[in-house]
Every structure is written in structure tokens, then in C-alpha cells.
Amino acid sequence: MIWIRRLSVLSCLAALAVSPAFAFETPAKQAFILDYETGIPLYAKNAEEPMIPASMTKIMTSYVVFDMLQKGTLSPEAKFTVSQNAWEKGGWASGGSTMGLSIGESVSVMDLLTGVIVLSGNDACIVLAEGISGTEEAFAKEMTAIAQEMGLKTASFKNATGLDEEGHEISAADLAMLAKLSIETHPEYYGLYALPSFEWNGISQPNRNPILGKISGVDGLKTGHLSVSGYGLVASATEGDERRIVVINGLDSISARAASAERMMRAAFRQFEVVAPFEAGETVGTIPVWLGKQDTVEAVVTDDIAIGIESSERRDMSAKIVLATAVTAPIEEGQKIGTLVISGANGLSEEYPVVAKEKVSKIGLLGRAFEGFAGLFDTGVATSEPVTEAE
């Protein structure tokens, strides 16, 4: 049975309130905003459920190649030959996004990587996959293994391109974290995402990112589109000393993606922020103690707490302490006694352990007998049932 006791801390959170504004909404089926510096989510809409990423997959394909280049197991000057398979699945005749490679052509890793990132070339992805792992299937298994090691638990890749294949999926939240890790661990290659165009075999194609060059500070990352998933984008931008990462997916047109991406990126800096309501050791509530020499004990948080919120919805934040069971003496100082749950109207909820600020000894046999006898005449809440919510 779960006990819940509402905190007086609500007044502390409400004190952060600002003048009312419209809450952020997006037509995207999946959406996520991540604060780069802290790794704290600022907004989420169906962000934890696995989705079809389409060509946003290529961020992971590129990450694997980045890793190999950084470790020295692959040279940027190494050349791979374009196979019949790569040309058929990813060349001009395929009708999909392509670098425009020719069968038998020998292309450097760095050129292929640029073709993947800037042009979303399916052919370039397959050439890299076959050159590195022998087959695209084997490369996709390696992609999944590396993603899982990185903590991207929803990641399951069946190919290097993002073309529709059963079981090929990842969540919007994990895509945002992948983008963060790409920027963080491979800054020497991340700049490829900001290239405005790339020319191959005499044909120049523009970067497909619709807000690159349109919003100041945007420097990546990758679009995606399939008929089964709609239009999506992973984008990142800086403003001053802040960086935000935005993921959207499931839009119904190119124009809708462009408009939603622009609005969401601007909102990421204007409407969302990271706040720090509590410091480690701060008291966040008072918990009743059963059979203790004192009736209550102060609950404190163990770490500094920082959360992402939408500025206009500070008033709608809620905080409560959840107890798995009644708190019964004896209690040691620092003993976990519950969980602080902070929720916001932006769809996010975070949990933090709370511990006893001080030791509470158990009352003696006589005291326990008296407390039990007194309970027979208690006209308040029945002692046999927990308080499910108390102001």
C-alpha cells in the first residue's frame, strides 16, 4: 500500500510563478527538448516510447564511424568501393536520399561520412557499413550493441540507413541523448552537421536541416522521413552559454516539420528553463512517525535537485512525498524514508530519495501500550487505514 503526504514545499514551488503565458504545444506525435549542459529534460510528448526514426538513424551510423576514427581503427583517408547492393538500395534509381555514388566507385571514409550527414545518402551509409562490417546487417547489430552500452535502452537498429524495417526503432528521448553524446564525445567531427551543402560527382545538394541557417546558433543535426513515421528532425542550437537539443517526429509534411522545428527551437530557449528548488540536506517535508519517541521526523533530500520546467507553468508544478509504508521507529539518521516526486504540466515527473534528518528512537513497552489504547478513542482517520493524501 502506498502512503502519500503532500508537502508544504508546494508554496516554495508556487513562489517561482511568473505571469501567465500560453503553454507550449506541438502537432508532432513525438517531441522532446533536452538541456545539453545538465542533461535535464525540459519537455516531453510520447518521448519514452520507441518510434520509427527514419533517417535520424544516421546520427547513430555516424557516431559508430566517429568512434572508429577517434580510436584510430579507421582512417579518414581509407577508401571503400560502392557495391551493386549499395547502389540499388541507395543510389539515384532508388528514389530515396542519395549521395549519388556509382557502382565500383572508390570513395574515402570522410567523403562518405559527409555524404551521410549532409545529404542523408542511403548509398553512403551502406558503403560504410559494408566496408566496416562486411554486411549492413552486421553493422546494424554493432550499432545496436554500442547504443545499448551508451544507455540508449530503446535503441534497436536493423540497418544503417533508417529505411523501413520491422523492429527498427528508438525513442525521441534516446535520440536526444544520442545527439548530446555525439556533440560531447566527438566535437572534432560534429562540425560536419553544420555544412550547408556538399557536392559529389558534379552535383551539389543542400543540407536537409530546415532550420540550419534560419535560426542563429543551429549547428545540427539530422532530418528523417518515411511514410510510416512522418517527418522528423533532431536539431541542436546554442544561445549564449546554453545549448538545447530538440527532437520532433510524426509531422505530416515538409512544411509542417520546418514550422514546428523553428517554433520548438525558439521555445526551447524562450519558454523553458532549468531551476534548482532544493539543495542537498534541505528539509522538504515532515513525516509522521509511528511508535517513536517523537511524533514526526524531518525529511531531507540527499542531493541538489535541478528540474526542467516550462516557465508559464510554474504554478502547475506539484510536489509530494510518497511512502511505501508507514514510517515506524526506530529510524536512523540518513535512513531512506520515502520518495520526493516533483511533477510538471510539461509531462515530466522526477523522483528523488528523501532521508531522515535525525535519529528517532522507539518508545518503550508502556508507551506503546498507551499509544494503542489512545488509538481506540481516536475520532480522526482510522488507524487501520493509511492516510492516502494529507494537506
C-alpha positions as CSV (number, residue, x, y, z in Angstrom):
1,M,0.0,0.0,0.0
2,I,1.3,3.5,-0.9
3,W,1.2,6.4,1.5
4,I,1.2,9.9,0.1
5,R,1.8,13.0,2.1
6,R,1.6,16.4,0.3
7,L,4.4,18.8,1.0
8,S,4.4,22.3,2.4
9,V,7.0,22.7,-0.3
10,L,4.2,23.5,-2.8
11,S,4.3,27.0,-1.5
12,C,8.0,27.1,-2.4
13,L,7.4,26.0,-5.9
14,A,4.5,28.3,-6.4
15,A,6.7,31.2,-5.3
16,L,8.6,30.7,-8.5
17,A,5.4,31.6,-10.5
18,V,5.6,34.2,-13.3
19,S,2.9,35.9,-15.3
20,P,0.6,33.5,-17.2
21,A,1.5,32.6,-20.8
22,F,0.3,30.1,-23.3
23,A,1.6,26.6,-22.6
24,F,3.7,25.1,-25.3
25,E,2.0,22.7,-27.7
26,T,3.3,20.9,-30.8
27,P,1.4,18.9,-33.5
28,A,4.3,16.4,-33.6
29,K,3.4,12.9,-32.4
30,Q,6.7,12.6,-30.5
31,A,8.6,15.5,-29.1
32,F,11.4,16.2,-26.7
33,I,13.6,19.1,-25.5
34,L,16.8,18.4,-23.7
35,D,19.1,20.9,-21.9
36,Y,22.6,19.9,-23.1
37,E,24.6,21.2,-20.2
38,T,22.7,19.4,-17.4
39,G,21.1,16.6,-19.4
40,I,17.8,17.6,-17.9
41,P,14.6,17.1,-20.0
42,L,12.6,20.3,-20.4
43,Y,9.6,19.0,-22.4
44,A,8.3,15.5,-23.4
45,K,5.5,14.2,-25.5
46,N,5.4,10.5,-26.0
47,A,9.2,10.7,-25.7
48,E,9.9,7.5,-24.0
49,E,8.1,5.1,-26.3
50,P,10.1,3.6,-29.2
51,M,9.3,5.1,-32.6
52,I,10.5,4.7,-36.2
53,P,13.4,7.2,-36.6
54,A,13.8,7.0,-40.4
55,S,17.0,8.8,-41.5
56,M,17.5,10.2,-38.0
57,T,19.1,6.7,-37.6
58,K,22.1,8.1,-39.4
59,I,23.2,10.0,-36.3
60,M,24.0,6.6,-34.8
61,T,25.6,5.4,-38.1
62,S,27.8,8.4,-38.0
63,Y,28.5,8.0,-34.3
64,V,29.9,4.5,-34.9
65,V,32.2,5.9,-37.6
66,F,33.2,8.8,-35.4
67,D,34.2,6.4,-32.7
68,M,36.4,4.3,-35.0
69,L,38.1,7.4,-36.4
70,Q,38.8,8.7,-32.9
71,K,40.2,5.4,-31.7
72,G,42.4,5.1,-34.9
73,T,40.8,1.8,-36.0
74,L,39.6,3.5,-39.2
75,S,41.4,6.2,-41.2
76,P,39.5,9.1,-42.8
77,E,41.5,8.5,-46.0
78,A,40.6,4.8,-46.2
79,K,38.6,4.0,-49.3
80,F,35.6,1.7,-49.8
81,T,34.1,0.5,-53.1
82,V,30.5,1.1,-53.9
83,S,28.7,-2.3,-54.3
84,Q,25.8,-3.2,-56.5
85,N,23.7,-3.6,-53.4
86,A,24.6,-0.1,-52.1
87,W,23.8,1.4,-55.5
88,E,20.5,-0.4,-55.9
89,K,19.2,0.4,-52.3
90,G,20.6,3.9,-52.1
91,G,21.6,5.3,-55.5
92,W,19.6,7.7,-57.7
93,A,17.5,4.9,-59.0
94,S,16.2,4.1,-55.6
95,G,14.2,7.3,-55.3
96,G,15.5,8.0,-51.8
97,S,18.0,10.4,-50.4
98,T,21.4,9.7,-52.0
99,M,24.9,10.9,-52.3
100,G,24.8,9.9,-56.0
101,L,27.5,7.2,-55.9
102,S,28.3,5.0,-58.9
103,I,28.9,1.2,-58.9
104,G,32.6,0.4,-58.4
105,E,33.5,3.9,-57.4
106,S,36.2,4.1,-54.7
107,V,35.3,6.7,-52.0
108,S,37.1,7.9,-48.9
109,V,35.6,7.4,-45.4
110,M,35.5,11.2,-44.8
111,D,33.6,11.8,-48.1
112,L,31.2,9.0,-47.3
113,L,30.6,10.4,-43.8
114,T,29.9,13.8,-45.2
115,G,27.5,12.3,-47.7
116,V,25.7,10.6,-44.8
117,I,25.4,13.7,-42.6
118,V,24.8,16.5,-45.1
119,L,23.0,14.6,-47.9
120,S,21.4,11.8,-45.9
121,G,22.8,9.5,-48.5
122,N,21.5,5.9,-48.1
123,D,24.1,4.7,-50.6
124,A,26.9,6.2,-48.4
125,C,25.5,4.5,-45.3
126,I,25.5,1.1,-47.0
127,V,29.0,1.5,-48.4
128,L,30.4,2.4,-44.9
129,A,28.5,-0.4,-43.3
130,E,29.7,-3.0,-45.8
131,G,33.3,-1.6,-45.7
132,I,33.5,-1.7,-42.0
133,S,31.5,-4.9,-41.0
134,G,31.1,-6.8,-44.3
135,T,27.4,-6.5,-44.4
136,E,24.8,-3.8,-43.4
137,E,23.1,-6.3,-41.1
138,A,26.3,-7.0,-39.2
139,F,27.0,-3.2,-38.9
140,A,23.4,-2.6,-37.6
141,K,24.0,-5.2,-34.9
142,E,27.1,-3.3,-33.9
143,M,25.1,-0.1,-33.9
144,T,22.6,-1.6,-31.5
145,A,25.2,-3.0,-29.2
146,I,27.1,0.3,-28.9
147,A,23.8,2.2,-28.4
148,Q,22.8,-0.1,-25.6
149,E,26.2,0.3,-24.0
150,M,25.7,4.1,-24.1
151,G,22.5,3.7,-22.1
152,L,20.1,4.1,-25.1
153,K,17.8,1.3,-23.9
154,T,15.1,1.7,-26.6
155,A,17.6,1.5,-29.5
156,S,17.2,-1.3,-31.9
157,F,18.7,-0.9,-35.4
158,K,18.1,-3.3,-38.3
159,N,20.0,-1.2,-40.9
160,A,22.4,1.8,-41.2
161,T,20.0,3.9,-43.3
162,G,16.8,4.1,-41.4
163,L,14.8,2.6,-44.2
164,D,11.6,0.9,-43.0
165,E,12.3,-2.5,-41.4
166,E,10.4,-4.3,-38.7
167,G,11.9,-3.7,-35.2
168,H,14.0,-0.7,-36.2
169,E,13.2,1.8,-33.5
170,I,14.4,4.2,-30.8
171,S,12.7,6.8,-28.6
172,A,12.8,10.6,-29.0
173,A,14.4,10.8,-25.6
174,D,17.2,8.4,-26.6
175,L,17.7,10.2,-29.9
176,A,18.2,13.5,-28.0
177,M,20.7,11.8,-25.7
178,L,22.5,10.3,-28.7
179,A,22.8,13.8,-30.1
180,K,24.2,15.1,-26.8
181,L,26.8,12.3,-26.8
182,S,27.7,13.0,-30.4
183,I,28.4,16.6,-29.6
184,E,30.2,15.8,-26.3
185,T,32.4,13.0,-27.3
186,H,33.2,13.8,-31.0
187,P,33.5,17.6,-31.3
188,E,36.1,17.2,-34.0
189,Y,33.6,15.7,-36.3
190,Y,30.4,17.3,-35.1
191,G,31.0,20.3,-37.3
192,L,30.1,18.2,-40.4
193,Y,26.4,18.6,-39.3
194,A,26.6,22.4,-39.9
195,L,27.9,22.2,-43.5
196,P,25.3,24.0,-45.7
197,S,25.9,21.7,-48.8
198,F,28.1,19.0,-50.3
199,E,29.0,18.3,-53.9
200,W,29.7,14.9,-55.3
201,N,30.2,13.9,-58.9
202,G,29.5,17.5,-60.0
203,I,26.1,17.6,-58.2
204,S,25.7,19.9,-55.2
205,Q,22.9,19.2,-52.8
206,P,21.9,21.3,-49.7
207,N,21.8,20.2,-46.1
208,R,18.3,19.0,-45.4
209,N,18.1,20.6,-41.9
210,P,15.2,23.2,-42.4
211,I,16.4,25.5,-39.5
212,L,20.1,25.4,-40.3
213,G,21.0,29.0,-41.3
214,K,17.5,30.1,-40.4
215,I,17.9,30.3,-36.7
216,S,21.1,31.7,-35.3
217,G,23.1,29.1,-33.4
218,V,21.7,26.0,-35.1
219,D,24.6,23.6,-35.9
220,G,23.0,20.2,-36.4
221,L,21.7,17.5,-36.7
222,K,19.5,15.3,-38.9
223,T,16.1,15.0,-40.6
224,G,14.1,11.9,-41.2
225,H,11.1,10.8,-43.2
226,L,9.2,7.7,-44.1
227,S,5.5,7.4,-45.0
228,V,5.0,5.1,-41.9
229,S,6.7,7.6,-39.5
230,G,6.0,11.1,-40.9
231,Y,8.6,13.9,-40.9
232,G,11.1,14.3,-38.1
233,L,14.1,16.2,-37.0
234,V,16.8,16.1,-34.4
235,A,18.3,19.6,-34.1
236,S,20.7,21.4,-31.8
237,A,21.4,25.1,-31.2
238,T,23.3,27.4,-28.9
239,E,22.3,30.7,-27.5
240,G,24.8,32.4,-25.2
241,D,26.2,29.7,-23.0
242,E,23.2,27.5,-23.3
243,R,22.6,24.6,-25.8
244,R,19.3,22.9,-26.4
245,I,18.6,19.7,-28.3
246,V,15.1,19.3,-29.9
247,V,13.5,16.1,-31.3
248,I,10.2,16.0,-33.3
249,N,8.7,13.3,-35.3
250,G,5.4,12.3,-36.9
251,L,4.7,15.6,-38.7
252,D,2.6,15.3,-41.9
253,S,4.6,17.4,-44.3
254,I,7.9,19.1,-45.0
255,S,6.4,22.5,-44.3
256,A,4.9,21.3,-41.0
257,R,8.3,19.9,-39.9
258,A,10.0,23.2,-40.8
259,A,7.4,25.3,-39.0
260,S,7.3,23.0,-35.9
261,A,11.1,22.8,-35.7
262,E,11.5,26.5,-35.8
263,R,8.8,27.2,-33.2
264,M,10.1,24.4,-30.9
265,M,13.7,25.5,-31.1
266,R,12.8,29.1,-30.3
267,A,10.6,27.9,-27.4
268,A,13.4,25.7,-26.1
269,F,15.3,28.9,-25.2
270,R,12.3,31.3,-24.5
271,Q,9.8,29.2,-22.7
272,F,11.8,26.5,-20.9
273,E,14.4,26.7,-18.2
274,V,16.3,24.7,-15.5
275,V,15.5,25.6,-11.9
276,A,17.1,24.3,-8.7
277,P,14.4,24.3,-6.0
278,F,16.3,22.3,-3.3
279,E,19.9,21.8,-2.2
280,A,21.3,18.6,-0.7
281,G,20.4,18.4,3.0
282,E,17.4,20.7,2.7
283,T,14.2,19.8,4.5
284,V,11.3,19.2,2.1
285,G,8.6,17.8,4.4
286,T,7.7,16.4,7.8
287,I,6.7,12.8,8.1
288,P,4.6,11.3,10.9
289,V,6.4,8.5,12.9
290,W,4.7,5.5,14.4
291,L,5.8,4.3,17.8
292,G,8.6,6.9,18.0
293,K,9.8,9.0,21.0
294,Q,8.8,11.9,18.7
295,D,5.8,12.1,16.5
296,T,7.5,13.4,13.4
297,V,10.8,13.4,11.6
298,E,12.0,15.9,9.0
299,A,12.6,14.5,5.5
300,V,15.6,15.9,3.6
301,V,16.9,15.4,0.1
302,T,20.3,13.8,-0.4
303,D,21.4,15.7,-3.5
304,D,21.0,19.0,-5.1
305,I,17.8,19.0,-7.2
306,A,17.5,20.6,-10.6
307,I,14.5,20.2,-12.8
308,G,13.3,21.4,-16.2
309,I,10.1,23.4,-16.4
310,E,8.1,25.5,-18.8
311,S,8.2,29.0,-17.4
312,S,4.5,29.7,-17.8
313,E,3.5,26.6,-15.9
314,R,5.5,27.0,-12.7
315,R,2.2,27.4,-10.9
316,D,1.1,23.9,-12.0
317,M,4.1,22.1,-10.6
318,S,3.3,19.7,-7.7
319,A,5.5,18.0,-5.2
320,K,4.7,15.2,-2.8
321,I,6.4,12.6,-0.6
322,V,5.4,9.1,-1.4
323,L,5.9,6.5,1.4
324,A,5.9,2.7,0.5
325,T,4.7,2.1,4.1
326,A,4.1,3.9,7.4
327,V,7.3,5.2,8.9
328,T,7.9,3.3,12.1
329,A,10.6,3.8,14.8
330,P,13.4,3.2,15.3
331,I,14.8,5.4,12.5
332,E,18.4,6.1,11.9
333,E,19.8,9.4,10.7
334,G,20.1,9.3,6.9
335,Q,17.8,6.3,6.6
336,K,15.6,6.5,3.4
337,I,12.0,7.1,4.4
338,G,10.3,8.0,1.2
339,T,10.5,9.5,-2.3
340,L,10.0,13.1,-3.3
341,V,8.0,13.2,-6.6
342,I,8.0,16.5,-8.5
343,S,5.7,16.8,-11.5
344,G,5.1,19.5,-14.0
345,A,2.5,20.2,-16.6
346,N,5.1,19.6,-19.4
347,G,4.6,15.8,-19.0
348,L,7.7,15.2,-16.9
349,S,7.9,13.7,-13.5
350,E,11.1,13.2,-11.5
351,E,11.7,11.2,-8.3
352,Y,14.3,11.8,-5.6
353,P,15.0,9.8,-2.4
354,V,14.4,11.5,1.0
355,V,16.0,10.5,4.2
356,A,15.5,11.1,7.9
357,K,17.3,14.3,9.2
358,E,17.8,12.8,12.6
359,K,17.6,9.6,14.6
360,V,14.2,8.7,16.2
361,S,14.2,6.1,18.9
362,K,11.4,3.6,19.6
363,I,9.2,4.2,22.6
364,G,9.1,1.7,25.4
365,L,6.5,-1.0,26.0
366,L,4.4,1.2,28.3
367,G,4.4,4.0,25.8
368,R,3.4,1.6,23.0
369,A,0.6,0.2,25.1
370,F,-0.7,3.7,25.9
371,E,-0.5,4.7,22.2
372,G,-2.5,1.6,21.2
373,F,-5.1,2.4,23.9
374,A,-5.4,6.0,22.9
375,G,-5.9,4.9,19.3
376,L,-9.2,3.3,20.4
377,F,-10.7,6.7,21.1
378,D,-9.2,8.5,18.0
379,T,-12.0,10.2,16.2
380,G,-9.8,11.0,13.2
381,V,-8.6,8.7,10.5
382,A,-8.9,5.1,11.4
383,T,-5.5,3.6,12.4
384,S,-6.1,0.5,10.3
385,E,-6.1,2.5,7.0
386,P,-3.2,4.8,5.8
387,V,-3.7,8.4,5.0
388,T,-3.7,8.5,1.2
389,E,-3.3,12.2,0.9
390,A,-3.0,14.9,3.6
391,E,-2.5,18.6,3.2
